[in-house]
C-alpha cells in the first residue's frame, strides 16, 4: 500500500469493517496479556502448592535423614513409589492451573473465531523479500524496543525484590537443605508477586497499543465509506430508478381505477381527487389523486368517461392531504362529500329522466 493511500484513509473504520475483520480472525492481540496470565498462574502455583509439594514429597527423606538413609534396593523402591504418588497427587492441580492460565489470555482478548483465511497458503509468507521486511521493518524495531523495555523493567523489579534479602544471600552456604528450599520458595514467590503486579501495567499498555494499531490499520477513506454504503444500502441511482418504476406502476394502476369513480373534486387545476361511492359502501373511498400534471390527466380521463367534475378548492386540498388512495374519507369530511355525492346522484337521475322522456 502506497503512502498516498495511507494518507487518504482518514476516517474511523465503520462497524461493518470491524465486524468483517473479526470474522476473518483479524483482532487486536497482545502477547503480553498471555504472558501476564501465565505468570499469574505460576505465582498461584508457587504460592499455594510449593509448601504442599515440599512437605508431601518423599524426597524430603534425603534432606532430613540424608546421613542415615541407606540406598538399598527396598528403600529406593519405596522412595520411587512415593515419588510417583506425590507427583500424581500434587502436580495435577498445578498442571490444570497452568493450562487454564495459558488459555485465559487469548480468551480474555477475543472469543475464538474459526477462520480459514490464516490457514490458506500465501506467497507473502514464504517470500524472502517479505521476510526481510518483517525482520528489518519498523514493526521489528518496535518489537525490539518493547523487548528491551520489558527486560529492563523485569530486571529492575527482580533486583528491588531481592535487595531486602541481600544479607540472607550471604548466609546461603551455611543453610541446611530445608532452610535453603524455604528461602528459595519465599524469594521466588516475592519475585512473582512483584513481577505480576508491574507486568499488569505492561500488558495493559501493550494491549492498548495493539488496539490502536488495529484501528489505524482498518481506517477507511471517504471513497471506502461511500462504496460500503452502496453495498449495504444499494446505489442511490439504482434506488431512484426503482422508486421511479414503482411510482409509475402505482400511477398506472391508479389511473386504471378512474373509470369507477363517482365524482372528481378539483381545485380547479392544481389538485384533483377521484372519489367512488356505491350502494352498500360505508363511506366514499379515494380511487385516485394527483397534483398539477397528474391532476390534469385525471380530469382528462374524467372527460373521456363522462365523470362529473366538481370544483371545491378547500375540499380538494383537504382530500388530497388527508386521504390516501384506497382509503375511506375521514369522518370530518363526510358532510361536504355527502353534499357533492348527493348533487351528483340527483344530476344522474335528472339525466335518466330526460333520456326516458325522449
NORQUIGI-V478002 format. One record per pair of residues at least 24 apart in sequence whose ideal C-beta (glycine too) atoms are under 10 Angstrom apart, sorted by the first residue. I is the first residue (numbers start at 0). J is the second residue. Records with the same first field share a line. If there is no record, write none. Layout:
BEGIN
I = J ; J
END
This chain:
BEGIN
0 = 216
4 = 220
5 = 215 ; 216 ; 218 ; 220
6 = 220
7 = 218 ; 219 ; 220 ; 221 ; 222 ; 223
8 = 215 ; 216 ; 217 ; 218 ; 219 ; 220 ; 221 ; 222 ; 223
9 = 218 ; 219 ; 220 ; 221
10 = 218 ; 219 ; 220 ; 221 ; 222 ; 223 ; 224
11 = 214 ; 215 ; 217 ; 218 ; 219 ; 224
12 = 213 ; 214 ; 215 ; 216 ; 217 ; 218 ; 219 ; 223 ; 224
13 = 217 ; 219 ; 223 ; 224 ; 227 ; 228 ; 231
15 = 227 ; 228 ; 230 ; 231
16 = 217 ; 218 ; 219 ; 223 ; 224 ; 227
17 = 213 ; 214 ; 217
19 = 217 ; 227
20 = 213 ; 216 ; 217
21 = 109 ; 110 ; 112 ; 114
22 = 112 ; 113 ; 114 ; 116
23 = 112 ; 114 ; 115 ; 116 ; 117
24 = 109 ; 111 ; 112 ; 113 ; 114 ; 115 ; 116 ; 117 ; 118
25 = 112 ; 114 ; 116 ; 117 ; 213 ; 216 ; 217
26 = 105 ; 108 ; 109 ; 110 ; 112 ; 209 ; 210 ; 213
27 = 108 ; 109 ; 206 ; 207 ; 208 ; 209 ; 210 ; 211 ; 212 ; 213 ; 214 ; 216
28 = 104 ; 105 ; 108 ; 109 ; 205 ; 206 ; 209 ; 210 ; 213
29 = 104 ; 105 ; 107 ; 108 ; 201 ; 202 ; 203 ; 204 ; 205 ; 206 ; 207 ; 208 ; 209 ; 210
30 = 104 ; 142 ; 145 ; 202 ; 205 ; 206 ; 209
31 = 104 ; 145 ; 149 ; 198 ; 199 ; 200 ; 201 ; 202 ; 203 ; 204 ; 205 ; 206 ; 208 ; 209
32 = 103 ; 104 ; 105 ; 107 ; 108 ; 198 ; 199 ; 201 ; 202 ; 203 ; 205 ; 206 ; 209
33 = 100 ; 101 ; 102 ; 103 ; 104 ; 105 ; 107 ; 108 ; 202
34 = 104 ; 149 ; 198 ; 201 ; 202 ; 205
35 = 100 ; 103 ; 104 ; 107 ; 194 ; 195 ; 198 ; 199 ; 200 ; 201 ; 202 ; 203 ; 205 ; 206
36 = 99 ; 100 ; 101 ; 102 ; 103 ; 104 ; 105 ; 106 ; 107 ; 195 ; 202
37 = 97 ; 100 ; 101 ; 103 ; 104
38 = 100 ; 153 ; 191 ; 194 ; 195 ; 198 ; 199 ; 202
39 = 96 ; 100 ; 103 ; 104 ; 191 ; 192 ; 194 ; 195 ; 198 ; 199
40 = 93 ; 95 ; 96 ; 97 ; 98 ; 99 ; 100 ; 101 ; 103 ; 104 ; 195
41 = 93 ; 96 ; 97 ; 100 ; 187 ; 191 ; 194 ; 195
42 = 100 ; 187 ; 188 ; 190 ; 191 ; 192 ; 193 ; 194 ; 195 ; 196
43 = 92 ; 93 ; 96 ; 97 ; 99 ; 100 ; 191 ; 195
44 = 90 ; 92 ; 93 ; 94 ; 96 ; 97 ; 100 ; 188 ; 191
45 = 93 ; 184 ; 185 ; 187 ; 188 ; 189 ; 190 ; 191 ; 192
46 = 184 ; 187 ; 188 ; 191 ; 192
47 = 92 ; 93 ; 96 ; 188
48 = 89 ; 90 ; 92 ; 93 ; 96
49 = 89 ; 93 ; 180 ; 181 ; 183 ; 184 ; 185 ; 187 ; 188
50 = 181 ; 184 ; 188
51 = 85 ; 88 ; 89 ; 92 ; 93
52 = 85 ; 86 ; 88 ; 89 ; 90 ; 93 ; 180 ; 184
53 = 89 ; 177 ; 180 ; 181 ; 184
54 = 89
55 = 81 ; 84 ; 85 ; 86 ; 88 ; 89
56 = 81 ; 82 ; 84 ; 85 ; 86 ; 88 ; 89
57 = 81 ; 82 ; 83 ; 84 ; 85
58 = 82 ; 85
59 = 85 ; 176 ; 177 ; 180
61 = 176
62 = 175 ; 176 ; 177 ; 178 ; 179 ; 180
63 = 175 ; 176 ; 177
65 = 175 ; 176
104 = 202
107 = 206
108 = 206 ; 209 ; 210
138 = 212
141 = 208 ; 212
145 = 201 ; 204 ; 205 ; 208
148 = 201 ; 204
149 = 198 ; 201 ; 205
152 = 194 ; 197 ; 198 ; 200 ; 201
153 = 190 ; 193 ; 194 ; 197 ; 198 ; 201
155 = 193 ; 197
156 = 190 ; 192 ; 193 ; 194 ; 195 ; 196 ; 197 ; 198
157 = 186 ; 189 ; 190 ; 193 ; 194
158 = 190
159 = 190 ; 193 ; 197
160 = 186 ; 187 ; 188 ; 189 ; 190 ; 191 ; 192 ; 193 ; 194
161 = 186 ; 189 ; 190 ; 193
163 = 189
164 = 189
249 = 324
250 = 287 ; 289 ; 293 ; 296
252 = 287 ; 324
253 = 285 ; 286 ; 287 ; 288 ; 289 ; 293 ; 297 ; 324 ; 325
254 = 286 ; 287 ; 289 ; 293 ; 296 ; 297 ; 300
255 = 286 ; 287 ; 300
256 = 284 ; 285 ; 286 ; 287 ; 324 ; 325
257 = 286 ; 287 ; 296 ; 297 ; 298 ; 299 ; 300 ; 301 ; 303 ; 304 ; 306
258 = 286 ; 300 ; 301 ; 303 ; 304 ; 305 ; 306
259 = 284 ; 286 ; 287 ; 304 ; 306
260 = 284 ; 285 ; 286 ; 287 ; 297 ; 300 ; 301 ; 304 ; 306 ; 307
261 = 286 ; 306 ; 307 ; 339 ; 340 ; 343 ; 344 ; 347
262 = 301 ; 306 ; 307 ; 308 ; 309 ; 336 ; 339 ; 340 ; 342 ; 343 ; 344 ; 346
263 = 287 ; 288 ; 294 ; 297 ; 298 ; 300 ; 301 ; 302 ; 306 ; 307 ; 308 ; 309 ; 310 ; 315 ; 343
264 = 288 ; 307 ; 308 ; 309 ; 310 ; 311 ; 312 ; 314 ; 315 ; 316 ; 317 ; 318 ; 319 ; 335 ; 336 ; 339
265 = 294 ; 295 ; 297 ; 298 ; 301 ; 308 ; 309 ; 310 ; 311 ; 312 ; 314 ; 315
266 = 290 ; 294 ; 310 ; 311 ; 312 ; 313 ; 314 ; 315 ; 316 ; 318 ; 319
267 = 294 ; 298 ; 308 ; 309 ; 310 ; 311 ; 312 ; 315
268 = 294 ; 295 ; 298 ; 310
269 = 294 ; 295 ; 312 ; 315 ; 316 ; 319
270 = 294 ; 297 ; 311 ; 312 ; 314 ; 315 ; 316 ; 317 ; 318 ; 319 ; 320
271 = 295 ; 296 ; 297 ; 298 ; 299 ; 300 ; 301 ; 308 ; 315 ; 318 ; 319
272 = 297 ; 311 ; 314 ; 315 ; 316 ; 317 ; 318 ; 319 ; 320 ; 322 ; 324 ; 328 ; 336
273 = 297 ; 298 ; 300 ; 301 ; 306 ; 308 ; 318 ; 324
274 = 309 ; 318 ; 322 ; 328 ; 336 ; 339 ; 340 ; 343
275 = 340
276 = 328 ; 336 ; 337 ; 339 ; 340 ; 343 ; 344
280 = 327
281 = 327
282 = 326 ; 327 ; 328 ; 329 ; 330 ; 332 ; 333 ; 336 ; 337
283 = 318 ; 322 ; 327 ; 328 ; 332 ; 333 ; 336 ; 337 ; 339 ; 340
284 = 322 ; 324 ; 325 ; 326 ; 327 ; 328
285 = 318 ; 319 ; 321 ; 322 ; 323 ; 324 ; 325 ; 326 ; 327 ; 328
286 = 324 ; 325
287 = 324 ; 325
288 = 315 ; 318 ; 319 ; 320 ; 322 ; 323 ; 324
289 = 319 ; 324
290 = 315 ; 319
294 = 319
305 = 350
306 = 343
307 = 339 ; 342 ; 343 ; 346 ; 347
309 = 338 ; 339 ; 340 ; 342 ; 343 ; 346
311 = 335 ; 336 ; 338 ; 339
314 = 338 ; 339
END
